[in-house]
C-alpha cells in the first residue's frame, strides 16, 4: 500500500505535465503559424535574397541596405557589429497603432539593439556554438557579409530562438535584424 501511493502521485504528476505541455503547444500554434506565414511572405518578396544556412536547417532572407567593400568573416572569426533585432506581435499591423479604445499599441518589439548601449558595436563569435555565438540565422548572414555591409535579415524561428524562445523573445518567433558588420576582430 505504501508503494502504491507514491507511484499513484508520480503518475498523476506525469499526466499533468503532459497535459500542460499539450496546452502550451495549443497556445503556441497560432503564433507559430502567423510567424511562419510572415516568413513565407518575405521569402516570396523579390526585394529579398535567399541564403541557405550552413547548418542546412533552412534559409534566411536578406536585403542589402548599404554595400561594404571589406573582407568576409569565416566561421571561426569574431566580429564587431551594430544591430537591432525585432519582431511584431501582429505582422499585419503597423509598428504602432491605436486600438478601439484609443490606446497606443506598440506592435514592433525591439528585443535587443546596440543603440540601447550607446551604439557601441558588440563583439560576437560567428560560430553559433561558441561562447559568444549568435543564432544560426545571424551566423549565416555574417558569413556572407563584407565589412561595411548593412543588411536587413529575416530569420525563421528554426534558425533563431526555436521552440524554446529567448529571454525576451517568445518561442516560434520570426526575427528581423538590421546588421552592420563593422570589423573582423584580429
N, C-alpha and C positions, 0 to 999 in steps of 0.2 A: 504493500500500500504506500509506504514512504517513497518508493521509487517512482510510482505512477504519478504522483502529484507534480514532482519536478519535470518529469517527461511531458505531462499534460501542459504545464506552464510554458515549457520550451516550445512545444508545438504551437500553442496559441500565439506566442511572440513571433515565431517564424511566419505564421499565416498573416498576422497583422502587418509585418514588414513587407511581405509580398503584396498585400492589398494596397498599402501606401505607395509602393513602387508603381503599381498599375495606375493609381490615381494621379501620381506625378506625371506619368507618361501621357495620360489623357490631357492634362493641363498643358503640357509641352507641345502637343500635336498641332494646334492652330498656329502657335508662334513659329514652330519649325517649318510648317508649310508656307506661311507668309514670307519667312526669310528665304526659303528655297526658291519661291516664286520670284522674289526680287532679284536674286542672283541669276536666275534663268533670263529674266528681262534684260539685265545688264549684259549677259553673255550674248544676247541677240543684237545688241546695240553696236552699230558699225564704227562708232567713235572709239570703242574699246578693243584691245588686243588680248588674245588668249595666250597664257603661258602655262604649260603643264608643269606641275610640281615635280621637283626632283625626287620626291618620295613616291611618285606615281599614284598618289591617293586622290588626285583630282586636278583642277586647274584654277588659276586666278585670272582676273581681268584687270587690265590697266589702261590708263590714258596718260600720255606724256604731256605734262604742263610746261616744263622747261627742259630744254635739251642741254645735257652736260657734255663734256669732252674729255673727261679723265678716265682713269682705269676702272675696270670692273672687278669687284671683290670676288673671291672664291670662298668655298665652303668653310675653310679653316681660318679665314680672316676675322678680324674685329673691325667694326666701322663706327663712325660717328654720324648720327643722323638727327635731323629735326623732323618732327612728325606730329600729326594729330590723328587720333583714332576715334571713330564714332559709329553709331548705329541709330536706327529710328524705332520708336515704338510702333508707328503705323507708316509703312512705306508709301502709302497713297496720299498722305497729308504733308503739308509744308513743315519746315523746321520748327516754326512756332505758329500757333493759330488760337483763335478764341472758340471756346466751347459754347454750347447753347445757353449757358448762364453768364457769358461774358468773361469767364476766367481765361487768362492767357496760359496756354498749354505748351510746354517745351517738349517737342517731339524728337528733336535731334539731340542725342545724348553723347556728349564728348566724354569718353571714359578715360582718356589719357592724352597728354599733349606736352611737348616741350615748352609751349607758350606759357603753361602754368608754372614753369620753373625758369622764368626769366629768359626763355628761348635759348637756353644753353643746350647744345647738342648732347644727346645721350649716346653712350658707348655700348654697343651690343656685339655679341658673337653672332656671326652669320649662321652657324650651326645651331639648329633649334634645340639640340640635346646638350649643348654646352651650358656652363654655369650661368652665363648672361645671355642665353639664347632667346630668340624670338619665335613666334608661332611659325609653323611650316609655310604658310602663305606669304608672310613677311619675308622669310628667308628666301623663298623663290624669287620674289621681286628684287631683293638686294643683289642676287646673283646674276641679274640681267641688267641692272642699272650701271651707269657710269657716274663717277664723281661729278657732281654738279647737276645731275638729273633731279627733277622733281616730278613725281608721279602721283596720280590718284589711283589707288589699288583697292579692288573689291575682292574680298576673301570669303569663300563659303565656310559655313560652320565646321565642316570636316577638316579644313586647313587652318582654322582659327582656334577657338577655345572649346570646340567639340560638344560632346554630350553633357559635359560637366559645367562648362562656363568658367569664367574667371572671377576675380574678386569683385569686380563691378560690371561684369558682362554676363547676361543670362546664357544658359545652355542653348545651343542651336541658333546662334546669332550670326547673321551675315555682317561682316566687319568692313568698314571703309577706312582707309588710311590715306592721308596725304603725306608722302615721304620725300624728304630732300636728303640725298646722300652727300654729306659734307666732305668726308675723307675716309680713306682706309688707314687704320692705325698700324704704324710700323713697329 
